Amino acid sequence: MNILELCLSPDFGGLEIFFRDYARWLATRHDVRLHLCVQTGSRLCQELKPLGVPTLEFGTKSGAIPYSMAAALARFLRDHNVDVLHLHWKDDLPLVALAAQLARRKVKIVHSRHMDLPGPKKDPYHRFLYASIDRYHAITKTLAEQAAEHLPISPDRIQHIYLGASAAPATSAEARRALRAKLGLGEAFTVGVVGRISQYKGQHLLIDAILQLRDRGVEAQGLIMGQAMDEDYLLGLKLRVHEAGLADQVVFLGFQEDPHAVIQALDALALTTVKETFGLVLVEAMLLGVPVIGSDAGGVPEIIEHEISGLLFESENSASLAAAIEALCRNPYHRARLAAAGQARARAEFDRDTQYEKLLALIKSTAA
């Protein structure tokens, strides 16, 4: 089977990392001939080039209707006898819909939806776009329900399959202590937020929670790791830390090539996004045996069972986050129990290879 994986996003967040990892996994399959379509010079393009598979590259799109790009994509589909085109980034949908009209051969289209669907999209333009979609893959039950309600797609074409993660190699206790010392973390209870740094991701909530805990006599510190998508926001975070006298209690790290090593150095990981669609970093932390805290919005409650496999806090509420951190900090037994249950749940429900196999089965059934 010839599969084209398409993502022209210039960014490198959760969606793009999933695209990269799934493409790499498909490249190892003997029952799949992988093809790629990515943006020239993007991080995805650079990281997937070593696969050596047929690849169509585009520069940045110009104009609302990318006709020339669609014509090139249609030629690529014909020349490589592509059976299924699998797109991930919603902004690529107009290109794909137009290319499907120009291809002059039937190519099945599967769309993986990674982002929230805020409202109805049933106008004539969106009906044209979604008429080209044969199967719609929602990464959470919440997204599947939103798609059934808001999109011009029949429910039988919508299927939810969770994203998956694989367990990273465990870090030894000695290596963990060495890394904590290198980062200046010491022995204090450390909570980390890992992800792109932006207002929506909510890193300010962790700073406010650490400040509240200090005022209550709870010795806790924060670690903020990730690439800044908004430099002004990052500067504001650092100014807040300085003005609050938290310079010794909040550590900033940029993008890390091996975030799993840093996650293992944490005592807990928090996902503070206003409304995260899924939250793969939670699964990765759970697999590593790190207790997790997540905001109670979006798809996060589908990962964390409150007080069973982790803790939920009220989205955008730093006091609620502080209470969750304090509960873990003051009760090592509770913390260990949640970590063990979280690890078991992640292995059972969010194993990478199992979820990848489910997605490939969906793609194959679409082509049948």
C-alpha positions in Angstrom: 0.0 0.0 0.0 1.3 3.5 -0.9 0.6 6.0 1.8 1.4 9.7 1.6 1.9 11.4 5.0 1.3 15.2 4.6 2.0 18.0 7.0 3.2 21.5 5.8 3.3 23.0 9.3 6.4 25.1 9.9 6.2 24.5 13.7 7.5 21.7 15.8 5.1 21.0 18.6 3.0 18.0 19.6 1.3 17.6 16.3 4.5 17.8 14.3 6.4 15.5 16.7 3.6 12.9 16.3 3.8 13.3 12.5 7.5 12.7 12.6 7.4 9.7 14.9 4.5 8.1 13.0 6.3 8.5 9.7 9.4 6.9 11.1 7.3 4.0 12.4 5.6 3.6 9.0 9.0 3.5 7.3 9.8 0.3 9.2 6.7 -1.5 7.9 7.0 -4.0 5.1 3.4 -3.7 4.2 3.6 0.1 3.5 5.4 2.2 1.0 5.8 5.6 2.6 5.8 8.9 0.8 6.0 12.4 2.5 4.9 15.9 1.8 6.5 18.6 4.0 7.5 22.2 4.0 11.0 22.9 2.6 13.5 23.7 5.3 11.1 23.0 8.2 12.2 21.0 11.2 10.0 18.1 9.9 11.8 18.2 6.6 15.2 18.1 8.2 14.4 15.3 10.6 12.6 13.0 8.1 15.1 13.4 5.2 17.3 10.5 6.5 14.4 8.1 5.8 15.2 8.4 2.1 11.5 8.0 1.0 9.9 9.8 -2.0 9.2 13.3 -0.8 7.3 16.3 -2.2 8.5 19.6 -0.7 6.7 22.9 -0.8 7.7 26.4 0.2 5.3 28.7 2.1 1.8 28.9 0.6 0.8 32.0 -1.3 -2.8 32.9 -1.8 -6.0 31.5 -0.3 -6.4 28.9 -3.1 -3.1 27.1 -3.6 -3.8 26.0 -7.2 -0.2 25.5 -8.4 0.6 23.5 -5.2 -2.5 21.4 -5.6 -1.6 20.6 -9.2 1.9 19.5 -8.1 0.4 17.4 -5.3 -2.1 15.8 -7.7 0.8 14.9 -10.1 2.7 13.4 -7.2 -0.3 11.3 -6.2 -0.7 10.0 -9.8 3.0 9.4 -10.4 3.5 7.4 -7.1 0.1 5.6 -7.3 -0.8 6.8 -3.8 -3.6 4.9 -2.3 -4.2 6.9 0.9 -3.3 10.5 1.7 -3.1 11.1 5.4 -3.1 14.7 6.5 -2.6 16.1 10.0 -2.6 19.9 10.0 -6.0 21.5 9.4 -4.5 24.3 7.4 -3.6 21.8 4.7 -7.2 20.8 4.1 -7.9 23.3 1.3 -4.7 22.1 -0.6 -5.7 18.4 -0.2 -9.3 19.0 -1.2 -8.3 20.8 -4.4 -5.6 18.2 -5.2 -8.2 15.4 -4.8 -10.2 17.1 -7.5 -7.3 17.4 -9.8 -5.7 14.0 -9.3 -7.8 12.1 -11.9 -7.6 9.0 -9.8 -9.4 8.0 -6.7 -7.2 8.6 -3.6 -8.6 7.9 -0.2 -8.1 10.7 2.3 -7.7 10.3 6.1 -7.6 13.4 8.3 -6.2 13.2 11.8 -7.5 16.1 13.9 -5.2 17.2 16.7 -6.8 20.6 17.6 -10.0 21.7 19.3 -13.1 22.3 17.1 -14.6 25.5 18.6 -17.8 25.7 16.5 -19.9 24.6 13.5 -18.3 24.4 10.1 -21.2 23.5 7.9 -21.2 26.4 5.4 -20.7 25.6 1.6 -17.0 26.1 1.7 -16.4 23.6 4.6 -18.9 21.2 3.0 -16.6 21.2 -0.1 -13.5 20.7 2.0 -14.9 17.8 4.2 -16.6 16.1 1.2 -13.1 15.0 0.3 -12.5 13.3 3.6 -13.1 9.5 3.6 -12.2 8.9 7.3 -11.8 11.4 10.1 -9.5 10.4 13.0 -10.1 12.2 16.2 -7.3 11.9 18.8 -9.8 12.0 21.7 -13.4 11.1 22.4 -14.1 14.8 23.0 -12.8 15.7 19.5 -14.9 12.9 18.0 -18.0 14.2 19.6 -17.2 17.8 18.5 -16.7 16.5 14.9 -20.0 14.7 14.9 -21.7 17.9 16.1 -19.8 20.6 14.2 -18.6 19.1 10.9 -20.5 18.0 7.7 -19.3 14.4 8.2 -21.5 11.4 8.9 -20.7 9.8 12.3 -19.8 6.5 10.7 -16.7 8.2 9.1 -15.5 9.5 12.5 -13.3 7.3 14.7 -11.4 8.2 17.9 -7.9 6.7 18.4 -5.7 8.1 21.1 -2.1 9.1 20.5 0.5 6.9 22.0 3.9 7.1 23.6 6.8 4.7 24.2 8.6 4.5 27.5 12.0 6.3 27.5 15.0 4.5 29.0 15.0 4.9 32.7 17.5 7.3 34.3 19.5 5.9 37.3 19.1 7.5 40.7 22.7 8.7 40.4 22.1 10.3 37.0 18.9 11.9 38.3 20.7 13.4 41.3 23.5 14.7 39.0 21.1 16.3 36.7 19.2 18.0 39.5 22.5 19.3 40.9 23.4 20.6 37.4 20.1 22.4 37.1 20.4 23.8 40.6 17.3 22.1 41.8 18.6 20.7 45.1 16.3 18.6 47.2 13.1 20.8 47.2 9.9 19.3 45.6 10.1 20.2 41.9 7.2 20.6 39.5 7.9 21.0 35.8 5.9 22.4 32.9 7.1 21.1 29.6 6.0 22.5 26.3 6.0 25.5 24.1 6.1 28.7 26.1 3.0 30.9 25.4 0.2 32.5 27.3 -2.2 29.7 26.3 0.1 27.0 27.7 -0.2 28.7 31.1 3.3 28.7 32.5 2.4 31.8 34.6 0.1 29.6 36.6 3.0 27.5 37.9 4.9 30.7 39.0 1.8 32.0 40.8 1.3 28.6 42.5 4.9 28.4 43.7 4.5 31.9 45.1 1.3 30.9 47.0 3.0 27.8 48.3 5.9 29.8 49.6 3.5 32.0 51.5 2.0 28.9 53.1 5.5 27.6 54.1 5.5 24.8 51.5 9.0 24.3 50.0 8.4 23.7 46.3 10.0 25.0 43.2 9.2 25.1 39.5 11.0 24.2 36.2 9.7 25.7 32.9 11.1 24.0 29.8 10.4 24.6 26.2 10.8 26.8 23.2 9.4 30.3 23.5 6.7 31.0 20.9 6.1 34.4 22.4 9.3 36.1 23.6 7.4 38.9 25.3 5.5 36.4 27.4 8.7 34.7 28.3 10.2 38.0 29.4 7.1 38.7 31.4 7.5 35.3 33.2 11.1 36.1 34.1 10.2 39.6 35.3 7.4 38.1 37.5 9.9 35.6 39.0 12.4 38.4 39.7 9.8 40.8 41.2 8.4 38.0 43.4 11.8 37.0 44.7 11.5 33.5 43.2 14.8 33.4 41.3 16.0 30.6 43.5 12.7 28.6 43.1 12.0 28.8 39.3 14.3 27.5 36.7 13.9 28.2 33.0 15.2 25.8 30.3 14.9 26.3 26.6 14.1 23.5 24.1 15.8 20.2 25.1 16.7 17.5 22.7 16.2 14.9 25.4 13.2 16.2 27.5 12.6 12.7 29.0 15.8 12.9 31.1 14.7 16.2 32.5 11.1 14.9 33.2 12.6 12.0 35.2 14.4 14.6 37.4 11.1 16.1 38.4 9.0 15.2 41.4 5.8 15.9 39.4 4.8 17.2 36.0 2.0 19.7 35.4 0.2 20.5 32.2 -1.2 24.0 32.7 -2.7 24.6 29.2 -6.0 26.4 29.2 -7.6 23.6 27.2 -5.2 21.0 25.9 -6.6 18.8 23.1 -4.7 15.7 24.4 -1.5 16.2 26.3 1.0 13.6 25.1 3.6 14.9 27.6 1.4 13.6 30.4 1.5 10.1 29.0 5.3 10.3 28.6 5.7 11.4 32.2 3.3 8.7 33.4 5.3 6.0 31.6 8.4 7.3 33.4 6.7 6.9 36.7 6.4 10.6 37.4 3.1 11.8 39.0 1.1 14.2 36.9 -1.2 17.1 37.4 -3.4 18.4 34.5 -6.0 21.1 33.9 -9.6 19.8 33.9 -10.3 20.9 30.3 -10.1 19.5 26.8 -8.9 15.9 26.5 -6.8 15.8 29.7 -9.6 14.2 31.8 -9.5 11.3 29.3 -5.9 10.7 30.3 -5.9 11.5 34.1 -8.5 9.8 36.3 -8.6 12.3 39.2 -7.2 10.9 42.5 -6.5 7.6 40.8 -3.9 8.0 38.1 -3.1 11.7 38.7 -4.6 15.0 39.8 -6.8 17.5 38.0 -7.0 21.2 38.8 -9.4 23.8 37.7 -8.2 25.3 34.4 -6.7 28.8 34.7 -6.9 28.6 38.5 -3.4 28.9 40.1 -4.9 28.4 43.6 -6.3 25.0 42.5 -2.9 24.1 41.0 -1.2 25.1 44.2 -3.5 22.8 46.2 -2.7 19.9 43.9 1.0 20.5 44.2 0.8 20.8 48.0 -1.2 17.5 48.1 1.7 15.7 46.3 4.4 17.5 48.2 3.1 16.8 51.7 2.1 13.1 51.1 4.9 10.9 49.6 2.7 7.8 49.9 -0.1 9.4 47.9 2.4 10.6 45.3 3.9 7.1 44.9 0.4 5.6 44.6 -0.6 8.0 41.9 2.6 7.5 40.0 2.3 3.7 40.0 -1.3 3.9 38.9 -0.5 6.4 36.2 2.3 4.3 34.8 0.0 1.2 34.7 -2.7 3.3 32.9 -0.3 4.7 30.4 1.0 1.3 29.5 -2.5 -0.2 29.1 -4.2 2.7 27.3 -1.6 4.8 25.5 1.1 2.4 24.3 2.6 3.8 21.2 2.8 0.7 19.0 -0.7 -0.4 19.9 -2.1 3.0 19.0 -0.1 3.2 15.8 -1.3 -0.2 14.8 -4.9 1.0 15.3 -4.3 4.1 13.1 -2.7 2.0 10.4 -5.7 -0.4 10.5 -8.0 2.6 10.0 -6.0 3.8 7.0 -6.0 0.3 5.5 -9.7 -0.2 6.0 -10.3 3.2 4.3 -8.4 2.0 1.2 -10.2 -1.3 1.1 
